[in-house]
Amino acid sequence: MSFDADVIVVGGGLGGLSAAITAAKEGLSVIVLERGDYSGAKNVSGGRMYIHALQKLIPDALERAPLERPITKETFEFYCSNDRKLSFSFEEKGKKNSYSILRAKFDRWLASEAENLGVLISYSTLVTNAQRETGGINLETNRGNLRAPLVIDASGVTSVVFRYLGLRKFTPDKWMLGAKEIIKTDVNLPEDEGEVRTIVAAVKGVKGGGFVYTNKDTLSVGMAVTFDSLPKSEVPAKDLVEAFREKLGIEGEILEYSAHAIPYFGYRNLPPLYDNNLIAVGDSAGFLINDGFTIRGMDLAIGSGMIAGLAAKKLKEINDYTKTDVYYQMLKESFVLRHLELAYNRFSVINDPRTLVSYPEVLCNVLTDMFTVTEERKPLMEVALQRLKEKDISLTKALMDLMRASK
């Protein structure tokens, strides 16, 4: 069987381009198939990148990449019933650990970095089927067939190559709907400062939350909610972001709207990550972390893409592209799977209805009681226990949840 390249990457997002860049640096021939008119055209992301993986991929990226603002302030907001809201912030000026980005700009830049290394990127190319053939995989596209001994699936949560080969089954509880608007507005912050607002229960009924990220002269405003909770939402799915933005009182010209499915597996529920001649990276592998403090996908996509590129080199050296378990072994030694495993306890706590619904309501009720002065004044612990009991939560259960979240 003749091949068109050492590696074909399906998807020109962060994971796919990182894999392509790494493989090209290792001397492999690489073709990237991107269904959009350009890289970033089909990507939907909240817009925050933790930059440690990017700096490893491209050491001088902070000087050259089209980043928006360093995130120096974290704000968390919980909406309760009766027009009550609990919020708190943490500010750390001068911090440059994460940045807001606009994927349409950033991915095009990263694609140019790949092309400068000799990577061939075929845009407006849709994979319509995949079949195994002797020694590799044949990809059918709207532009003809392409063959490679190794395919890296970076096509997003739909994992098209794995799906065409019968290696994936999907259920609504493992997917989230991500929807986002880019709003033109004045950002009243110094250029070296940025804020992330994480907002829970602004739209009732849905399981998930919203976000607001400050860019240079725009805001990224959006929500990520589980598919299986959408029927319970107080507003239709198509109106989620608009209702969320209006609730927050954010006004301005809407420059962009996008919606996309994103993974929501958790470490213990990850789908198959590899098969003979096939590797999954980024969203295709289900790599997303929500641990209550951080929501991460982009650094995991870049990290897993780099590992896939290095694994491709090893597979070529041993001349056996069926030994893709080498990719999994490398993942286990990296931050990708270690961080996913570390986050799983908090991930499971967050998924419990008590965490995002009952506990914020209990806390708001306790604060209401404490800030309301009447003739009858009770001790704080007595008030807290009473409010927990109203939600059918024992003190023991609350303490157990706290312990799980702190692991």
Kinemage of the C-alpha trace (Angstrom):
@kinemage 1
@onewidth
@group {chain A} dominant
@subgroup {mainchain}
@vectorlist {calphas} color= white
{ca met a 1} P 0.000 0.000 0.000
{ca ser a 2} L 1.450 3.393 -0.989
{ca phe a 3} L 1.099 6.302 1.380
{ca asp a 4} L 0.667 10.029 0.834
{ca ala a 5} L 2.482 11.000 4.052
{ca asp a 6} L 3.976 9.513 7.204
{ca val a 7} L 1.122 11.060 9.197
{ca ile a 8} L -2.266 12.493 8.294
{ca val a 9} L -3.853 14.731 10.907
{ca val a 10} L -7.624 15.201 10.715
{ca gly a 11} L -8.424 18.619 12.169
{ca gly a 12} L -6.442 21.852 12.093
{ca gly a 13} L -7.117 23.037 15.632
{ca leu a 14} L -4.705 23.234 18.549
{ca gly a 15} L -4.255 19.487 19.035
{ca gly a 16} L -3.894 18.714 15.343
{ca leu a 17} L -1.503 21.564 14.593
{ca ser a 18} L 0.612 20.791 17.661
{ca ala a 19} L 0.883 17.184 16.519
{ca ala a 20} L 1.780 18.308 13.009
{ca ile a 21} L 4.410 20.806 14.198
{ca thr a 22} L 6.031 18.235 16.506
{ca ala a 23} L 6.039 15.469 13.885
{ca ala a 24} L 7.480 17.837 11.263
{ca lys a 25} L 10.249 18.873 13.657
{ca glu a 26} L 11.028 15.145 14.032
{ca gly a 27} L 11.489 14.852 10.271
{ca leu a 28} L 8.168 13.234 9.344
{ca ser a 29} L 6.032 14.204 6.360
{ca val a 30} L 2.654 15.505 7.529
{ca ile a 31} L -0.672 16.405 5.902
{ca val a 32} L -3.383 18.210 7.886
{ca leu a 33} L -6.994 18.028 6.718
{ca glu a 34} L -9.069 20.981 7.946
{ca arg a 35} L -12.752 21.249 7.072
{ca gly a 36} L -12.873 25.015 7.610
{ca asp a 37} L -11.749 27.663 5.135
{ca tyr a 38} L -8.869 28.322 7.522
{ca ser a 39} L -7.717 27.037 10.894
{ca gly a 40} L -9.909 28.583 13.559
{ca ala a 41} L -12.942 28.975 11.316
{ca lys a 42} L -14.727 26.035 12.982
{ca asn a 43} L -13.239 26.274 16.471
{ca val a 44} L -15.331 27.301 19.438
{ca ser a 45} L -13.637 27.907 22.759
{ca gly a 46} L -14.266 30.006 25.805
{ca gly a 47} L -11.034 31.680 24.908
{ca arg a 48} L -8.616 31.111 27.791
{ca met a 49} L -5.311 29.319 27.340
{ca tyr a 50} L -2.931 28.192 30.056
{ca ile a 51} L 0.344 28.769 28.246
{ca his a 52} L 2.773 26.219 29.725
{ca ala a 53} L 2.247 23.714 26.880
{ca leu a 54} L 2.379 26.409 24.195
{ca gln a 55} L 5.732 27.625 25.515
{ca lys a 56} L 7.081 24.092 25.247
{ca leu a 57} L 5.801 23.771 21.682
{ca ile a 58} L 7.027 27.211 20.578
{ca pro a 59} L 9.437 28.671 23.152
{ca asp a 60} L 9.130 32.284 21.938
{ca ala a 61} L 5.346 32.161 21.522
{ca leu a 62} L 4.714 34.888 24.125
{ca glu a 63} L 6.639 37.335 21.966
{ca arg a 64} L 5.048 36.339 18.648
{ca ala a 65} L 1.638 34.722 19.188
{ca pro a 66} L -1.574 36.796 18.864
{ca leu a 67} L -2.573 36.568 22.526
{ca glu a 68} L -5.149 38.962 23.970
{ca arg a 69} L -4.725 39.666 27.709
{ca pro a 70} L -2.984 37.936 30.621
{ca ile a 71} L -5.585 36.799 33.155
{ca thr a 72} L -4.851 38.584 36.426
{ca lys a 73} L -8.264 38.410 38.097
{ca glu a 74} L -10.600 35.476 38.794
{ca thr a 75} L -14.210 36.184 39.713
{ca phe a 76} L -16.783 33.540 40.675
{ca glu a 77} L -20.501 34.344 40.777
{ca phe a 78} L -23.368 32.135 41.994
{ca tyr a 79} L -26.964 33.182 41.370
{ca cys a 80} L -29.538 32.142 43.959
{ca ser a 81} L -33.305 32.508 44.092
{ca asn a 82} L -35.016 35.794 44.989
{ca asp a 83} L -32.554 37.988 43.074
{ca arg a 84} L -29.599 37.089 45.264
{ca lys a 85} L -26.030 36.590 44.109
{ca leu a 86} L -22.877 35.403 45.831
{ca ser a 87} L -19.554 36.480 44.326
{ca phe a 88} L -15.887 36.607 45.205
{ca ser a 89} L -12.679 37.536 43.390
{ca phe a 90} L -8.979 36.851 43.528
{ca glu a 91} L -6.545 39.263 41.876
{ca glu a 92} L -2.859 38.716 41.141
{ca lys a 93} L -1.428 41.540 39.045
{ca gly a 94} L 1.590 40.765 36.932
{ca lys a 95} L 0.658 37.096 36.549
{ca lys a 96} L 1.215 35.591 33.089
{ca asn a 97} L 0.118 31.983 33.482
{ca ser a 98} L -2.908 32.166 31.186
{ca tyr a 99} L -4.187 34.466 28.452
{ca ser a 100} L -7.468 35.195 26.761
{ca ile a 101} L -7.283 34.407 23.063
{ca leu a 102} L -9.465 34.582 19.980
{ca arg a 103} L -9.221 31.257 18.208
{ca ala a 104} L -9.857 32.631 14.725
{ca lys a 105} L -6.677 34.692 15.088
{ca phe a 106} L -4.588 32.303 17.127
{ca asp a 107} L -5.224 29.131 15.115
{ca arg a 108} L -4.373 30.866 11.849
{ca trp a 109} L -1.078 31.943 13.352
{ca leu a 110} L -0.346 28.424 14.609
{ca ala a 111} L -1.225 27.020 11.175
{ca ser a 112} L 1.314 29.359 9.597
{ca glu a 113} L 3.915 28.063 12.054
{ca ala a 114} L 3.155 24.517 10.872
{ca glu a 115} L 3.294 25.478 7.200
{ca asn a 116} L 6.658 27.170 7.722
{ca leu a 117} L 7.947 23.758 8.843
{ca gly a 118} L 6.740 22.099 5.636
{ca val a 119} L 3.380 20.804 6.851
{ca leu a 120} L 0.812 20.631 4.044
{ca ile a 121} L -2.593 21.886 5.208
{ca ser a 122} L -5.570 21.142 2.985
{ca tyr a 123} L -8.420 23.510 3.856
{ca ser a 124} L -12.129 23.028 3.089
{ca thr a 125} L -11.438 19.295 3.217
{ca leu a 126} L -14.099 17.102 4.822
{ca val a 127} L -13.425 13.493 5.773
{ca thr a 128} L -16.462 11.465 4.704
{ca asn a 129} L -15.308 7.950 5.577
{ca ala a 130} L -12.365 5.941 6.861
{ca gln a 131} L -11.346 2.378 6.119
{ca arg a 132} L -8.489 0.167 7.187
{ca glu a 133} L -6.214 -1.063 4.452
{ca thr a 134} L -3.005 -3.054 4.560
{ca gly a 135} L -0.540 -1.247 6.795
{ca gly a 136} L -2.586 1.896 7.317
{ca ile a 137} L -5.836 3.840 6.991
{ca asn a 138} L -7.559 5.151 3.875
{ca leu a 139} L -9.430 8.428 4.342
{ca glu a 140} L -12.176 9.360 1.908
{ca thr a 141} L -12.638 13.125 1.544
{ca asn a 142} L -14.534 15.549 -0.639
{ca arg a 143} L -11.228 16.100 -2.474
{ca gly a 144} L -10.286 12.466 -3.004
{ca asn a 145} L -8.684 9.659 -1.027
{ca leu a 146} L -5.573 9.926 1.117
{ca arg a 147} L -3.619 7.142 2.829
{ca ala a 148} L -1.196 7.066 5.732
{ca pro a 149} L 0.258 4.449 8.096
{ca leu a 150} L -0.765 6.690 11.016
{ca val a 151} L -3.791 8.961 11.392
{ca ile a 152} L -4.119 11.434 14.248
{ca asp a 153} L -7.757 12.228 14.935
{ca ala a 154} L -7.977 15.865 16.033
{ca ser a 155} L -11.438 16.448 14.587
{ca gly a 156} L -13.093 17.473 17.855
{ca val a 157} L -15.595 15.743 20.090
{ca thr a 158} L -17.244 13.951 17.149
{ca ser a 159} L -13.974 12.039 16.535
{ca val a 160} L -14.827 11.359 12.907
{ca val a 161} L -12.117 8.788 12.157
{ca phe a 162} L -12.794 6.768 15.321
{ca arg a 163} L -16.506 6.982 14.548
{ca tyr a 164} L -16.176 5.825 10.929
{ca leu a 165} L -14.099 2.876 12.136
{ca gly a 166} L -16.772 1.929 14.688
{ca leu a 167} L -14.660 2.816 17.733
{ca arg a 168} L -16.922 5.415 19.388
{ca lys a 169} L -20.387 5.508 20.913
{ca phe a 170} L -21.838 8.761 22.170
{ca thr a 171} L -24.318 9.547 24.945
{ca pro a 172} L -25.735 13.007 25.791
{ca asp a 173} L -24.313 13.003 29.322
{ca lys a 174} L -20.760 12.935 27.909
{ca trp a 175} L -21.206 16.050 25.760
{ca met a 176} L -21.749 19.706 26.492
{ca leu a 177} L -23.073 22.482 24.304
{ca gly a 178} L -20.666 25.383 24.161
{ca ala a 179} L -22.097 28.631 22.786
{ca lys a 180} L -20.316 31.974 22.653
{ca glu a 181} L -20.630 35.547 21.466
{ca ile a 182} L -17.830 38.038 20.857
{ca ile a 183} L -19.054 41.464 22.001
{ca lys a 184} L -17.481 44.737 20.906
{ca thr a 185} L -17.276 46.915 24.000
{ca asp a 186} L -14.968 49.112 26.033
{ca val a 187} L -12.690 47.075 28.286
{ca asn a 188} L -11.764 49.392 31.128
{ca leu a 189} L -8.574 47.631 32.163
{ca pro a 190} L -4.860 48.301 31.670
{ca glu a 191} L -3.389 46.401 28.700
{ca asp a 192} L -1.508 43.959 30.936
{ca glu a 193} L -4.579 42.945 32.952
{ca gly a 194} L -7.517 40.670 32.192
{ca glu a 195} L -10.435 39.134 34.072
{ca val a 196} L -12.267 35.836 33.889
{ca arg a 197} L -15.773 35.653 35.339
{ca thr a 198} L -17.148 32.173 36.005
{ca ile a 199} L -20.905 32.287 36.572
{ca val a 200} L -23.247 29.557 37.843
{ca ala a 201} L -27.075 29.392 37.769
{ca ala a 202} L -27.641 32.625 35.840
{ca val a 203} L -29.927 30.590 33.557
{ca lys a 204} L -32.076 28.199 35.564
{ca gly a 205} L -32.469 24.521 34.772
{ca val a 206} L -29.254 23.844 32.884
{ca lys a 207} L -26.304 21.916 34.271
{ca gly a 208} L -23.154 23.907 33.641
{ca gly a 209} L -22.194 27.541 33.759
{ca gly a 210} L -21.227 30.682 31.932
{ca phe a 211} L -18.130 32.755 31.413
{ca val a 212} L -16.967 36.227 30.483
{ca tyr a 213} L -13.381 36.748 29.305
{ca thr a 214} L -11.809 40.135 28.631
{ca asn a 215} L -9.960 40.457 25.338
{ca lys a 216} L -8.119 43.546 24.088
{ca asp a 217} L -11.242 45.397 22.937
{ca thr a 218} L -13.973 42.746 23.108
{ca leu a 219} L -15.591 40.340 25.561
{ca ser a 220} L -16.025 36.610 25.035
{ca val a 221} L -19.411 35.767 26.582
{ca gly a 222} L -20.767 32.247 26.605
{ca met a 223} L -22.099 29.152 28.303
{ca ala a 224} L -21.192 25.468 28.488
{ca val a 225} L -24.047 23.178 29.562
{ca thr a 226} L -24.647 19.434 29.354
{ca phe a 227} L -26.801 18.169 26.519
{ca asp a 228} L -29.001 16.094 28.817
{ca ser a 229} L -29.970 19.177 30.857
{ca leu a 230} L -31.081 21.308 27.902
{ca pro a 231} L -34.735 20.116 28.031
{ca lys a 232} L -34.909 21.483 31.607
{ca ser a 233} L -33.650 24.948 30.679
{ca glu a 234} L -35.851 27.991 31.271
{ca val a 235} L -34.913 29.228 27.770
{ca pro a 236} L -34.419 27.354 24.458
{ca ala a 237} L -30.885 26.257 23.610
{ca lys a 238} L -30.683 28.733 20.733
{ca asp a 239} L -31.319 31.625 23.131
{ca leu a 240} L -28.999 30.544 25.963
{ca val a 241} L -26.192 33.025 25.391
{ca glu a 242} L -28.517 35.933 24.686
{ca ala a 243} L -30.452 35.278 27.913
{ca phe a 244} L -27.188 34.897 29.824
{ca arg a 245} L -25.747 38.142 28.427
{ca glu a 246} L -28.944 40.057 29.217
{ca lys a 247} L -28.936 38.679 32.767
{ca leu a 248} L -25.434 40.095 33.226
{ca gly a 249} L -26.349 43.420 31.647
{ca ile a 250} L -23.622 43.209 28.985
{ca glu a 251} L -24.295 45.394 25.964
{ca gly a 252} L -22.425 45.935 22.722
{ca glu a 253} L -22.227 44.935 19.083
{ca ile a 254} L -22.226 41.165 18.516
{ca leu a 255} L -19.254 40.497 16.237
{ca glu a 256} L -19.424 36.711 16.263
{ca tyr a 257} L -21.661 33.866 17.394
{ca ser a 258} L -20.624 30.230 17.481
{ca ala a 259} L -21.822 26.975 19.012
{ca his a 260} L -20.164 23.600 19.277
{ca ala a 261} L -20.202 20.277 21.130
{ca ile a 262} L -17.421 19.854 23.691
{ca pro a 263} L -16.359 16.769 25.695
{ca tyr a 264} L -17.426 16.137 29.269
{ca phe a 265} L -16.077 12.700 30.151
{ca gly a 266} L -13.848 12.957 33.195
{ca tyr a 267} L -10.742 10.829 33.721
{ca arg a 268} L -12.514 7.548 34.547
{ca asn a 269} L -14.868 7.770 31.579
{ca leu a 270} L -12.428 8.642 28.788
{ca pro a 271} L -13.192 7.051 25.398
{ca pro a 272} L -10.625 4.894 23.539
{ca leu a 273} L -7.520 7.023 22.971
{ca tyr a 274} L -5.759 4.851 20.404
{ca asp a 275} L -6.118 1.868 18.118
{ca asn a 276} L -3.968 0.290 15.430
{ca asn a 277} L -2.614 3.078 13.202
{ca leu a 278} L -4.796 5.635 15.003
{ca ile a 279} L -4.391 8.186 17.809
{ca ala a 280} L -6.829 10.703 19.340
{ca val a 281} L -5.800 14.097 20.736
{ca gly a 282} L -7.542 17.071 22.347
{ca asp a 283} L -11.327 17.078 22.258
{ca ser a 284} L -11.289 13.899 20.164
{ca ala a 285} L -9.752 12.166 23.165
{ca gly a 286} L -12.180 13.769 25.619
{ca phe a 287} L -9.470 15.854 27.251
{ca leu a 288} L -11.206 18.561 29.270
{ca ile a 289} L -10.728 19.491 32.928
{ca asn a 290} L -13.257 21.235 35.137
{ca asp a 291} L -12.062 21.090 38.720
{ca gly a 292} L -13.978 24.044 40.111
{ca phe a 293} L -10.957 26.322 39.924
{ca thr a 294} L -9.902 25.933 36.299
{ca ile a 295} L -11.650 24.926 33.093
{ca arg a 296} L -9.013 23.650 30.694
{ca gly a 297} L -8.917 22.115 27.265
{ca met a 298} L -6.456 24.057 25.160
{ca asp a 299} L -3.274 23.192 27.056
{ca leu a 300} L -4.395 19.540 27.095
{ca ala a 301} L -4.918 19.673 23.318
{ca ile a 302} L -1.467 21.140 22.724
{ca gly a 303} L 0.160 18.737 25.184
{ca ser a 304} L -1.503 15.639 23.756
{ca gly a 305} L -0.766 16.829 20.223
{ca met a 306} L 2.938 17.163 21.012
{ca ile a 307} L 2.970 13.675 22.530
{ca ala a 308} L 1.206 12.284 19.453
{ca gly a 309} L 3.853 13.849 17.221
{ca leu a 310} L 6.647 12.291 19.284
{ca ala a 311} L 4.840 8.942 19.314
{ca ala a 312} L 4.606 9.104 15.516
{ca lys a 313} L 8.386 9.382 15.347
{ca lys a 314} L 8.813 6.314 17.568
{ca leu a 315} L 6.345 4.314 15.487
{ca lys a 316} L 8.239 5.160 12.317
{ca glu a 317} L 11.532 4.160 13.921
{ca ile a 318} L 10.205 0.714 14.860
{ca asn a 319} L 8.322 0.539 11.540
{ca asp a 320} L 5.169 -0.743 13.214
{ca tyr a 321} L 2.288 1.713 13.335
{ca thr a 322} L 0.028 -0.727 15.178
{ca lys a 323} L 1.993 -0.224 18.419
{ca thr a 324} L 0.108 2.962 19.267
{ca asp a 325} L -0.027 2.029 22.929
{ca val a 326} L 3.307 3.875 23.058
{ca tyr a 327} L 1.211 7.058 22.835
{ca tyr a 328} L -0.795 6.045 25.895
{ca gln a 329} L 2.356 5.236 27.865
{ca met a 330} L 3.735 8.676 27.020
{ca leu a 331} L 0.438 10.289 28.041
{ca lys a 332} L 0.601 8.603 31.443
{ca glu a 333} L 4.035 10.107 32.025
{ca ser a 334} L 2.870 13.590 31.009
{ca phe a 335} L 0.813 16.289 32.722
{ca val a 336} L -2.176 15.441 30.506
{ca leu a 337} L -3.401 12.258 32.204
{ca arg a 338} L -1.885 13.152 35.576
{ca his a 339} L -3.888 16.395 35.723
{ca leu a 340} L -7.044 14.701 34.461
{ca glu a 341} L -6.752 12.076 37.189
{ca leu a 342} L -5.992 14.681 39.841
{ca ala a 343} L -9.099 16.655 38.861
{ca tyr a 344} L -11.493 13.719 38.834
{ca asn a 345} L -12.684 13.916 42.442
{ca arg a 346} L -13.610 17.578 42.082
{ca phe a 347} L -15.073 16.857 38.641
{ca ser a 348} L -17.390 14.247 40.192
{ca val a 349} L -18.346 16.601 43.041
{ca ile a 350} L -19.174 19.375 40.569
{ca asn a 351} L -21.432 16.972 38.666
{ca asp a 352} L -23.497 16.327 41.779
{ca pro a 353} L -26.643 18.539 41.791
{ca arg a 354} L -25.899 19.525 45.382
{ca thr a 355} L -22.742 21.365 44.346
{ca leu a 356} L -24.074 23.811 41.762
{ca val a 357} L -27.674 24.036 42.986
{ca ser a 358} L -28.161 23.138 46.642
{ca tyr a 359} L -24.949 24.389 48.251
{ca pro a 360} L -24.997 27.882 46.680
{ca glu a 361} L -28.652 28.197 47.753
{ca val a 362} L -27.793 27.058 51.290
{ca leu a 363} L -24.955 29.559 51.493
{ca cys a 364} L -27.127 32.389 50.180
{ca asn a 365} L -29.809 31.484 52.728
{ca val a 366} L -27.260 31.494 55.546
{ca leu a 367} L -25.914 34.876 54.426
{ca thr a 368} L -29.446 36.255 54.198
{ca asp a 369} L -30.034 35.168 57.790
{ca met a 370} L -26.743 36.599 59.011
{ca phe a 371} L -27.240 39.977 57.353
{ca thr a 372} L -30.863 40.269 58.512
{ca val a 373} L -31.178 41.576 62.070
{ca thr a 374} L -34.341 40.756 64.013
{ca glu a 375} L -35.263 40.132 67.631
{ca glu a 376} L -34.570 36.424 67.108
{ca arg a 377} L -30.840 35.938 66.478
{ca lys a 378} L -29.439 32.389 66.180
{ca pro a 379} L -25.842 31.077 66.255
{ca leu a 380} L -24.245 30.679 62.825
{ca met a 381} L -23.829 26.898 63.150
{ca glu a 382} L -27.486 26.479 64.082
{ca val a 383} L -28.538 28.521 61.049
{ca ala a 384} L -26.238 26.534 58.742
{ca leu a 385} L -27.522 23.188 59.996
{ca gln a 386} L -31.119 24.330 59.589
{ca arg a 387} L -30.515 25.480 56.020
{ca leu a 388} L -28.759 22.211 55.149
{ca lys a 389} L -31.666 20.244 56.597
{ca glu a 390} L -34.104 22.179 54.392
{ca lys a 391} L -32.197 20.809 51.370
{ca asp a 392} L -32.169 17.316 52.894
{ca ile a 393} L -28.373 17.434 53.337
{ca ser a 394} L -26.832 16.181 56.555
{ca leu a 395} L -23.750 17.752 58.080
{ca thr a 396} L -21.946 14.444 57.545
{ca lys a 397} L -22.794 14.493 53.826
{ca ala a 398} L -21.660 18.108 53.483
{ca leu a 399} L -18.347 17.313 55.185
{ca met a 400} L -17.854 14.256 52.969
{ca asp a 401} L -18.417 16.366 49.851
{ca leu a 402} L -15.920 18.901 51.164
{ca met a 403} L -13.342 16.159 51.725
{ca arg a 404} L -13.884 14.757 48.212
{ca ala a 405} L -13.455 18.192 46.705
{ca ser a 406} L -10.216 18.805 48.590
{ca lys a 407} L -8.470 15.623 47.434
